[in-house]
Amino acid sequence: MTDSRGTWWERAACRTTDPEELFVEGAAQTGAKRICAACVVRTECLSHALDQRIEHGVWGGMTERERRALLRRRPTVSSWRLLLETARAEHGRRPRYEDDAAAS
């Protein structure tokens, strides 16, 4: 996704982070999720990972395990980008399950 401010990853909180910090396992994922907590493109990042079925790393504040669970719960979603952007526009905030992921 590109807009007048560039691509979403150019605005990502993790853009200057060592990728090794985002592709961790176990308890270290909590630290990676903290990087995402205040990111302005968290929704775009998460939808990218879900739409592309990215299996590893923390994306949009969710671990691979959390994303797999979400994909299992919502198997009929054909575009996570459209779903998440619509939810954000309608509710003026992050979708509920993103809030849940941030709290865990």
C-alpha positions as CSV (number, residue, x, y, z in Angstrom):
1,M,0.0,0.0,0.0
2,T,1.3,3.4,-1.0
3,D,-0.1,6.8,-0.2
4,S,1.2,10.3,-0.1
5,R,3.5,9.4,2.8
6,G,5.1,6.4,1.0
7,T,4.7,2.8,1.6
8,W,3.5,1.6,5.0
9,W,6.8,-0.1,5.9
10,E,8.6,3.2,5.5
11,R,6.6,4.5,8.5
12,A,6.9,1.3,10.6
13,A,8.2,1.5,14.1
14,C,10.5,-1.4,13.4
15,R,12.1,0.0,10.2
16,T,15.4,0.6,11.9
17,T,15.2,-2.4,14.2
18,D,17.5,-5.4,13.6
19,P,15.2,-8.0,12.0
20,E,16.7,-10.6,14.4
21,E,14.7,-8.9,17.1
22,L,11.4,-9.5,15.3
23,F,12.0,-13.1,14.3
24,V,12.4,-14.6,17.8
25,E,10.7,-17.4,19.6
26,G,9.1,-17.9,23.0
27,A,9.2,-15.2,25.6
28,A,11.4,-12.9,23.4
29,Q,8.3,-12.3,21.3
30,T,6.9,-10.1,24.1
31,G,9.7,-7.7,23.4
32,A,9.1,-7.7,19.7
33,K,5.4,-7.1,20.3
34,R,6.3,-4.0,22.3
35,I,7.9,-2.5,19.3
36,C,4.6,-2.8,17.5
37,A,2.5,-1.4,20.3
38,A,2.6,2.3,19.3
39,C,3.3,1.7,15.6
40,V,1.2,3.9,13.2
41,V,1.0,1.2,10.5
42,R,0.3,-1.7,12.7
43,T,-3.0,-2.5,10.8
44,E,-1.2,-2.4,7.4
45,C,1.6,-4.6,8.7
46,L,-0.8,-7.2,10.2
47,S,-3.0,-7.3,7.1
48,H,0.1,-7.8,5.0
49,A,1.2,-10.8,7.1
50,L,-2.3,-12.3,7.1
51,D,-2.9,-11.8,3.4
52,Q,0.5,-13.2,2.5
53,R,0.3,-16.0,5.0
54,I,3.7,-15.1,6.5
55,E,4.6,-17.8,8.9
56,H,7.4,-16.4,11.0
57,G,8.1,-13.3,13.1
58,V,6.0,-10.7,14.8
59,W,3.9,-8.7,12.4
60,G,1.4,-6.0,13.4
61,G,1.8,-6.9,17.0
62,M,0.9,-10.6,16.5
63,T,3.0,-13.7,16.7
64,E,2.9,-16.4,14.2
65,R,0.8,-18.5,16.6
66,E,-1.7,-15.7,17.1
67,R,-2.0,-15.2,13.4
68,R,-2.5,-18.9,12.7
69,A,-5.3,-18.9,15.3
70,L,-6.9,-15.9,13.7
71,L,-6.8,-17.4,10.3
72,R,-8.4,-20.6,11.6
73,R,-11.2,-18.6,13.3
74,R,-11.9,-16.6,10.1
75,P,-11.3,-18.9,7.1
76,T,-13.6,-17.1,4.8
77,V,-11.8,-13.8,4.8
78,S,-10.4,-13.2,1.4
79,S,-8.7,-9.8,2.1
80,W,-7.5,-9.0,5.6
81,R,-6.4,-5.6,4.3
82,L,-9.9,-4.7,3.3
83,L,-11.5,-6.2,6.5
84,L,-9.1,-4.4,8.8
85,E,-9.1,-1.0,7.0
86,T,-12.9,-1.1,6.9
87,A,-13.1,-1.9,10.6
88,R,-10.7,0.9,11.4
89,A,-12.7,3.4,9.3
90,E,-16.1,2.3,10.8
91,H,-14.9,2.2,14.4
92,G,-12.3,4.9,14.4
93,R,-9.9,2.6,16.3
94,R,-7.9,-0.6,15.9
95,P,-10.0,-3.8,15.5
96,R,-10.8,-5.5,18.8
97,Y,-8.5,-8.6,18.3
98,E,-5.6,-6.2,17.8
99,D,-6.3,-4.7,21.1
100,D,-6.5,-8.2,22.6
101,A,-3.1,-9.1,21.1
102,A,-1.5,-6.0,22.5
103,A,-2.7,-6.9,26.0
104,S,-1.3,-10.4,26.0
